[in-house]
Amino acid sequence: MLEIGLEEIPARMIAGAEAELGKQVAGLLARERLTGEDAAVKTFSTPRRLAVLISGVRAAQADLQEQLTGPSWNVAFKDGVATKAAEAFAKKAGVELAALEKITTAKGEYIGATVRRQGKAAGEILSAELPKEVLALYWSKNMYWRAGKPERFVRPVRWVVALLDSTVVPVEIAGITAGNLSRGHRVLHGAAPVVIAAARDYAEVLRGAKVVVEVAERRQLIRKALDRETRTVSGARWREDEPLVETVVHLTEWPTVLLGNFAEEYLSLPEEVLVTVMRDHQKFFAVESKDGKLAPHFLTVLNTEVDAEGRGIIRHGNEKVLVSRFKDARFFWDVDQKIPLAERVESLKKVTFQKELGSYFWKTEENETVAMALYERTAAKGLLPPYGANVSNNLRTAARLAKTDLTAELVKEFTELQGIVGGLYARAQGLGEAVAQAIYDQYTPASIEDAIPRTVEGRLLGIADRIQTITAMFGIGMAPTGSKDPFALRRAGNAIVKILAESELPLTLSEVLGASGSPSHPSGKDKDAARVGHPATGGAVDFNFLENEVAEFLRERLQFYLKDVRGFAYDVVNAVLAAGADDVRDGIARAEALTAVRGSEDFAAISAAFKRIKNILRQAEEKGFAIGAAGGVKLAPEAQQLADAAAFLAPKVDVLRKERAYSQALAEIATLRPVVDAFFDKVMVLDPDEAVRGAHLALIDGVLKGFSGIADFSEIVT
């Protein structure tokens, strides 16, 4: 059992660190042969501690017998006399010369030695290695607290418990020597140490000190308490909020829940404002009536337990703070309405988007141009109901006003509401529901789990805003590198792919990129004006390079979406992308069809054959063999059968591919298996005769190109 006691850890960092600690310590024990398959790993965390409990740990390593191999026998012994090579090997192995053995292998005879190494005690290994594992934990932000000492950690280490059953392991971490003394709840238990007499008693002993160390148990306690408190209000329920539940789980050690109230007059404010104040600023849960409307109540999770009088005092304090925040929000709402959104556009010249690029006024003009270019591409392919005829005007208005809420007092106070406030103000100012929804949804999806914007205007605006940001940032050398992505460009790319994947927008990735103003896809302005450039560079950007760089970036985001979001196997994703996946929904359809057939025996054989074809063509190129003409040479029967089958199938597959009937197309391709197998069994592809060899290469090159439009089957792992 290992527990690292700390000053309070930021809630958002705890879950990842808990999992990593368990993985690191379990990995150490496995590497050192101190655990087997029967080992069970359990992790714990609270704001003040990270812990791991592992059962099935051996007291010591088993002794290890190794067979060491040295130099060849002829080098080690000359005329039966040991040479210096034999002496050096014996010394290294720790054995006498007489103990050396002759080992016969396929490569010849060598000297060897059987060495028995005594296993080390678990305590000895853990004392030496545990500190390295603990201090190697990744934290997005570290600190140091001991002058001149090298260790850095998320917060200062205050105590360490390390036990093998009931024996203390003498581990030292960040200047703290491990013992068997933990600490209980800071308030409810006080400063008295908590003795952990045995490793397996860890969770129960701390429960007695008012600390619930199991995260799942705290989560269940909080949910039950939220239910219990809400039932005191007739017909009410607490608004489900999983991220907030996880936050308060990691903010508490001994959670209890308290119900509070506020005046109904504040319900005149938009729900988004009220919920943001409660959730993001106070960590309060909203309460709603059975019809889903916000009720004048809230729930707060406390990290303590108090009597009735104490609960009343805490409730009054929370209500007072919340009402004060509500009053601020109402004041800002009223003040903001005095200046309509349309009159705020000029004010964006004073709001910096990025110091090298310019203001949000510049950003707004760029977004409007890109959005309209996207609209034109979409309209050219035919807008589908219920998009309506006013999309163009609505989109232009939304793009023009989308960033104006950055000048609003309510957004300055509650930055989380950027975009949402703009949408609410647009609705309140009578700009139309389509405009209001587009502005409201412009930042969705914020994560890969979120829903996409509800309207075509919102989707086009969201794509325009993101692709403009991506190309502009790439243009000034701000592309993401490694784990660094300060402008969240990967998230923006993920959102573009998700919107295209989950909407009916008939746009390809290259059309999206083209609308951002690269010279090969002018979007209404002079292509030499370098719109994705900026005043600082004077438009001096190599746009061919930039376009290729951004195109590859979007391809990586599509790869992430297919593999990590949609769950397609990596080889299926590689196969689809290798055949091109500019159309996101088409790429998904091909991946689905490929996944459905990849397990069949015929398709596995075809995939292996295509891989063989690519290898042969590569070998031919390396040897300088030219691809000849398919005709003019009498082919072997098996080669002619393959040529005839391919010629017959290719048009059918092409028609099915154009109709996106990919499952049928793949089934047709799989029927090639018998003739492909026969061809490779009977035909020497790289024939000594140059003309025959060239014809064979032309044949398999044609097969490869003719049937790889859906996917590059050679990428499939068989």
N, C-alpha and C positions, 0 to 999 in steps of 0.2 A: 504494500500500500504506500502510495506517494501522494502527499498533499503539499502544494505550494501556496502559502498564505501571502496575500498581497493587500496593498491599499486598493480601494475600489476601482475595478476595471470598467472601462466604457462598455455598456451593454452590447453594442453592436459587434464587439470583438470577441465575446466570450465563447459563443457556440463553436466557432472555427478553431479557437485555441484549445478548447476541451477535446474536440475530436483529434486534433493534431497531436496533443500530448499522449492520448491513448495509443495512437498509431506509432508514435516514436518509441515509447517505452515498450510496447508489445514487440515492436520490431527488434529492439535491442535484446530482449530476452530470447527471442527466437534465434537471432544470429549467434548468440552466445551459447546456444543449446541448453538453455535453462527452462524452456517450455516445449511442449509437444502439441499434438492436435487436440488434446483435452483441455488446453488452456482456455479460460473465459475472461474476457476483458470488459470491465465496466468503468465508465467515466462519470465524473461528477463536476459540478461547478456552481458557484454563487458569485455575487459581485466581489467577494473577498478571497476566493480560493479556486484553484483548479486541482482536481484529484483523479487518480486512477487506481483501481483495485483489480488485480489479476490473480486468478486462482490457478492451481496446477503448476506452480513454480517449483523447480527442483532446488534442493539445498546446495547442490554443487553440480558442476558439469560431470558427465560420465567420462571416464578415462578414454583416451582416443588412441587407437592404433593406426599408424600410417605406414604406407609402403613408399619409401623414397627411392627415386631412381637417379643415378649419377652418370658419370662418363662411361664410354664403351669399355668392355672388359679388356680389350687389347691395349687401350690407353692406360687403364688402371693397373694392369699387371703385365710385366715384361718377364718372360721366362719363369713365371710363377712367383715373381717378386713384386711386392706392392710398390708402385711409383708414388711420387709426391701428389699426383692427382687422386689416388686412392686415399692417401693419408689426409688430404684436405677434405675430401668428402666424408670420411669417417669422423673427423673432428666436427664438421658442420652438423652431422647427424647425431653426434653425441654417443657413438658406439665404438667398440674396439675394432681393429682391423680384422680380427678373426670372425667378427659377426657379419661382415659383408657377404652378400649373396650374389650369385650369378642369375640374372633375369633375362630370359629369352623372349624377344618380341619379334614382330614381323619385320622390323628394321634391323634386327641383329641382337647381339648379346651385350648386356650392360651390367654394371654393378648396382646393387641395391641394398637397402637396409630396412628392416622392420623396426619402427620406433614406437614406443608407447609413451604417450604424453599424459601426465596426471591432470585431471580436471581441476579447475579453480573453484573455490567456494563462491556461491552467489553473492554474498556480502562483499567480497573482495572486488568482484566485477562491477557490481552496482556502485560501489563507492567511487570507482574510477570513471565509470562511463555515464552514470545518470546525469551529473551536472552538464555534460556536453549536450545531451539530448534536450534537457530543459531549456538551456540558454540558446539553443538553436531554433526554438519556436519562432515562427514568423509573426510579426506584428506590423500593421501598417504604419504605426508610429511608435517609436521607442524613446526611452529616457535613461539617463544615468543619474545616480544619486550618491555615489561614493567617489570623492575626488581622487583622481589618479588611477581608478580601477577600470578594467576593460569592459566589464559586463554591462549590457544594456537590456532593458526589459520594459514591458508596457507600463508597469508601476513598480515601486520599490518592493522587494521581497522582505517580508516581516517575520515569517516563521516557516519551518519545513518539518514535515512529519514523514519519516521513511521507516517502514517496518517489514520485516520478514516474519510473518506470524506475529509473535510478540517481541521479537528481538529488533532493537534499533539498528538501522544500517547507518554507519557513520558517513553520511553524505554531507558535503559542504557546497552550498549554492549561494553565490553572491554574498559571501561572507557570513552566511547563516548556517550553523551546524544543525543537522537534523536531530530530532528527538522524538518523543511520543506525546508532545504537548501541542494541542491545537487551540483554537479560540472559538468561542460561541458567538451568539448574536451580540452586536456591539452595545445595544441598549438593554435588551431583555435579559441577557446573561451577565453582562459586565466584563470586567477585565480579568476575572479569574480564569486560569488555564483549564483546558479540557483534556483529561488524560485519555489517550487512545491505548488501551491495554493490549488489544489484539487487532490485527489488520481487518479481520472479517467483521468486527464490531463497529467499524468506522461510522457508517450512516446512522446506526441506532444511537450511538453515543452522542453524536452531534444533534440528533433530534431532541435529545434531553437538554441540550444547551440552546434550544430554540433556533435551530438551523436545519432546514430541509435541503439536503445536498443533492438530491436527485431532481434533475430538471423536469422530467416527465411528471413526477409527483407534484411539484410546484405548479406546473401548468394545469393539472387536473384540479388542484385545490383552488386555483384562481377562477377557473371556469365554473366550478360548482358554487363558489362564493358569489360570482357575478349573477348566476341564475337565482340564487337564494335572495339576494338583495333586491333584484328586479321584481321578484314575485310580490314584494310589499306594495308595488304600485299596480293597481288593477289594469289588466289588459296590456301591460307594457312588456317589452323585451329589450335586452341590450343589443346594440347594433354590432353584428359580427365584424371583427377587425383582427385578423390573424397576425399581421405584423405588429400591432400594438400589444397583443397578448404576448408575443415573443419578447417584446421589449420589456414589459413589466415582469415577465418571468425572470429575466436576467438583471432586474433592478432590485430583486427582493431575496431575502433568505427565509423569512417567516411571513408569508403574505396573508393579509386580510383585506376585505373590501368594504367600502363605505358608500352609501347613497347620499347624493346632495341634490339641491333644487335651485332653480333660478326663475325669475319672473317671466310669465308668458309673453310679455311685451317684446322681449328680445327675439321671439320667434318670427317677428316681421323681417328680420335680417335673413339673407339667403342661407340655406342649410350649409352650403359649402364653407361659408365664413364661420358659422357657429361651430361646425365639426372641426375645422382646422384649429380654431382657438382651443377647443377642448382637447383634441388629440395631440397636435404637434407642440403646443405650448405648455399644456398642463398634464399630458399623459392621462387624460380622462376618457372614459368610454361614453359614447352617446347612447341615449335611451330613446326608443321610438314606440309609437302606439302600434296597435295590431294592423293598421292600414299602412304602416311604413313611414309615417310622418314623424318628424322630430318631436319629442316630448320635452317639457321643461325640467328635465332631470339629468343627472350625470352620475357616473360611477368612478371612484378612484381606488386604486390598489395601494394599500399601505404596507410598509415593511416593518410592521410592529402590530401589537394587539393592545387595545386600551379599553377601559371601562366605559360605561354609558356617558359619564360626564366628559371623559376625554374625547370620545367620539363626537360629542356635541361641539366641543371647542374646535376640533379639527375640521368638522363639517362647516362650521361658521367661517373659519379662515379660508377654506377652499372656495366657498360660495362668494366670499368677498373679493377674492382675487379674480375669479372667473367673471363676475359681473363687471369688475373694473375693465377687464379686457374686452368684454362685450360693448361697454360704453365707448371705448376707444374705437372699436370697429364701426359702430354706428356713426360716430362723429366723422370718421374718415370717409365712410360711404356717402354721407350727406355733403361733405366738402367736395369730394370728387365729382359729384353730379353737376356742379356749377360750371365745369369745363367739359364739354362733350369730347368724345374720342377724336372726332374729326379735327378739332382745334388743337389737339395735342401732338399732331404729326410733326410740326415744326420743332417742338420741344425735344424731339428725339435727337436733334443735332447736338444736344448737350449731354447725351447719354452715350458713353463709349461702349462699342461692341468689342473691339479688340484694338489695342493701341497702334498696331501697324496697319490695320485695315481701315479703321475709321469708326464712325458713330452708328447708332442704330437707325438713323435716318438713311445712311448709305445702305445698311443691311436691308431696310424696308424696300428701298427702290430695287435692289437686286432680287429680293424675294418675289416682288411683284412681277418682274420681268420673267423670272424662271417659272413662276406659277402659271403665267399666261402661256408660256411656251409649252408647258406640260398639258395645259388645257387644249391647245391647238392640236397637239399630237393625239390626245384622247378623243377630241371631237372628230378628227379626221377618220377615226376608226369606228365612229358611231357611238354616241352616248346611249346608255340603256336606261329605261325607266327604272326607278322613279327619280332619275336625276333632274329632269325638268329642263325648261328652256332658258332659265335665268342663271345658269351655272356661271357663265362668263362674268356677268356683272357682280354676282355675289362673291365670286372668288377674288375679283379685283378689289372689291371693297374690303373683304376680310384680310387680304394680304397687306393692303394699305394701312389698316388699323390694328393689325395683330400685335404689334409691339408697343402700342401707345399706353397700355396700362403700366408700363415701366415708370411712367411719370406720375402715376396715381399714388396718393398717400397710403391707400389701403395696401397696395403691393409693397411699398417701402416698409410698412410695418409688418406685413405678413408675406414674406417673399415666396412662401410655398404656393401662394395663390396666383402667381404669374400665369397669364393666359386665361385662367378660370375667371378672374376678376374682369378681364377684358370682355369675355363672353357674356358675363352677367351685366356689365355696363351696356354692351351693345343691345342686349334684350331690353333693358330698362329704358334705353334711349330710342327704341322703336326702329332699329336698323334691320329688323327682319330675323326670323328664326334661323334661316340658313347661314347668314353672316355670323350670328351669335354662336351657333354650334361650331362653326369652322374655327373661330377664334378660341372658343372654349376648349376644343379638342386638339389644338395645334401641337401640344407637347406629348400627346398620347400616340403610340404606347411609350411610356417612360421606361418600362422594363419589358422583357420578352414575354412575361406572363400577362401583361395588360391587354385590354381590347384595343382595336384600331379605331380611328375616328369614325363617327357615325354617318357622315355624309361625304359625297364625292368632293365637295369643296374643302372639307376638313382634311381629306386624304391627300388631295393635290397640294394644299397649303403645307401640310406636314412634310411631304416629300420635298417640296421646293425649299423650305426652310433648311432642311437637313443637308440636301445635296449642295446647296449654295455654301453652307458652312464648311462642308467637307472639302470642296474644291478650293475655296478661299484659303483654308488652313493648309492644305497641301501646297498651294501656290506660294506660301511664305515659309515653307519648310517645317510646318508644324504637324507632320504626319505622326501617328502613334508609333512609338518604338518600345519593344519589349513590354514591360508592365506599365509603362508610362503613357497615359492618354489624358492629359490635363483638360482637354476640351471635349471629352467623352465622344470622340468621333466614331469609335466602334459601336457605341450604343446608338448613335445616329444612323450608322449603316445598318445595324440590326433592325431598326425601326422601319427603314425604307424597304428592306426585304420582307419584313412581316406584313406591311401594308400591301405590297404587291401580291404576296402569297395568299392573303386572306380577304382580298377585295376583288371586285370585277374590273378594276382598272386595266385597260388593254395596253399597258406600257411595259417595255422591256428595260433592263438595266442600262443598256446603251442609250436608249431614248431618254432615260432619266439623266444620265450623265451628259448627253448632248444638250439637253435643255439648260444645263448650268452655264453654257456659253463658250464651250471649247470651239476652236475654229472650224473643225470638221462638221460641227452641227450648229451653225449660227442660229440664233433665236430672236432675230428681229433687229439686233444692233450690229454695227460694223464689226465683223469678226476680228479685225485687227485692233479693235479698241481694248482688247484684253480685259473683259469684264471681271474675270476671276482674279485679275491682278488688283492693284491698289495703288494709291498715290505714292506710297513709299518705294515701290519698285518701278513705277511708271509703266506697268504692264510688261516688264521685261521678264517674261516667264516662257520657258520652253513648253508650249502647250501640247505638242505631240508626246513628250515625255510625261507631262502632267496627266494627260488623258489616260495613258497606259497605266500610270501608277494608281490613279483613282479606280480605273476599271479592275485592276488586280485586287485592290482593297475591297471593292464590292463583291468580287468573286469569293474572297475569303469570308465575307459576311454571309454569303449564300451557303458556303460550305458549312459554316457554323450552324446556320438555321437547319439545314438538312440533317446534319449529324447529331447536334446537341439538343435541338428543339423538337424536330420531327422523329428523331431516333433511328434514322436509316444507318445501316452498317457502313463502316468507313470505306470498304471497297466498292459498295454500290454508289456511294457519293462520288468517289473518285472516277468511277466509270461514267456516270452521268455528266460530271463536269468536264471530263476529257472530251466528250462529244459536243460540248457547248451547252450552256444553260443560261442564255441571255434572258429568256422568258422564264420567270420564276415559277409560275404555276405549271408550265409545261415541264420544267425540270422535276417538280414534285411528282407529276403524273408518271414520268418515265422511271423515277426512283421507285414508285409504288409498283409499277408493272414488273420492274426488274427484281424487286424483292419477292414478288409472288412466284417467280419462276426459277430463281437462282438455286433452289434446292433440288430441282429435278436432275436426273442423271444425264439426260440428253443435253440440257443446257450447260451443265458443268463440263461435259465433254467439248461442246462448242467453244466455251470460254477458254478451256485449255488449248484448243486448236488455234484460236485467235492469238493467244499469247505466243504460241509456237511460230505462227506466221510472222508476228512482229519481230521475234528473235531472228528468224531466218533472213528477213529483209534487212535487219540491222547488220547481220553478219555479211550479207552480200554487199552492202554499202561499204563496210570496212575493208572488204577485199577488192573493192573497185569493180564488182560485177554490175553490169548495166541491166536495167529492166528493159526487156525487148518488146516485141509486138506479140499480141495474143494469137494472131493468125500467121499463116505462112509456114508453120511447122506442124507436122503430124504428131499429135499428142498421144500418149499412152491411153488406153481405154479408161483407166481410173481418172486421169487428168481431164479427159474429154467429158466424162460423166459429171465431174465437178463443175466444169465450165458450163455445161448445158443446164445443170440444176441451178447454178447461180444466175444465169441469164433468165431462166424461167421465173425464179423467185423474186429477183430484184425489183421488177415493176410492181408486183403485188405488195411487197414490203414497203415500197415507196408510197403507194397509195394509202396503205394503212397508217404509215407514219404521218402523212399529211392530215389524215383524219383523226390523228391522235389515238388511234385504236392500238395502243402499244402492246397490250397483252396478246392480241391476235398476231401482231407483227412478230413478237418474240417467239410465239408458238411456231410460226412459219419458219423463222430462222433456225429453230431447233431441229427442223426436219432435215437440215443439211447434214446432220451428224453421220449417217451411213456413208455418204459419198466423201465427206471430209476424212473420215477414218480410213476408208479404202485408199484415198489419195496418198495419205501419209504412210500407210502400210506398204504400198506397192511402188511409189514413185520416188526417185531420187531428185529432189527439188533442185539442188545445185549440181546439175548434170555436167560432166566434163565438156560436153558439146555446148559451145557458146550460144548458138541459136536456140537449142532446146532449153538450156538454163534460163535464157532471157524470157522465153515464152512461159516457163513455169513461174518465174518471178512476176511477170505481168498478170498471170492468172491469180496468184494468191494476193497480190497487191489490189487487184480489182475486187476480190472477195472481201478483203479487209475494209476497203473504202466504201464498197456498196452496202455493207451491212452494219456499219458502225455509226450510223446517223442517230440511233436511239441512245446508244451507250458504247463506250469502248470496252468490249467484253474481255479484252486481255487484262483489264484491271481487276476482274473478279477473282477472288482467292478460292481455289478449288482444292 
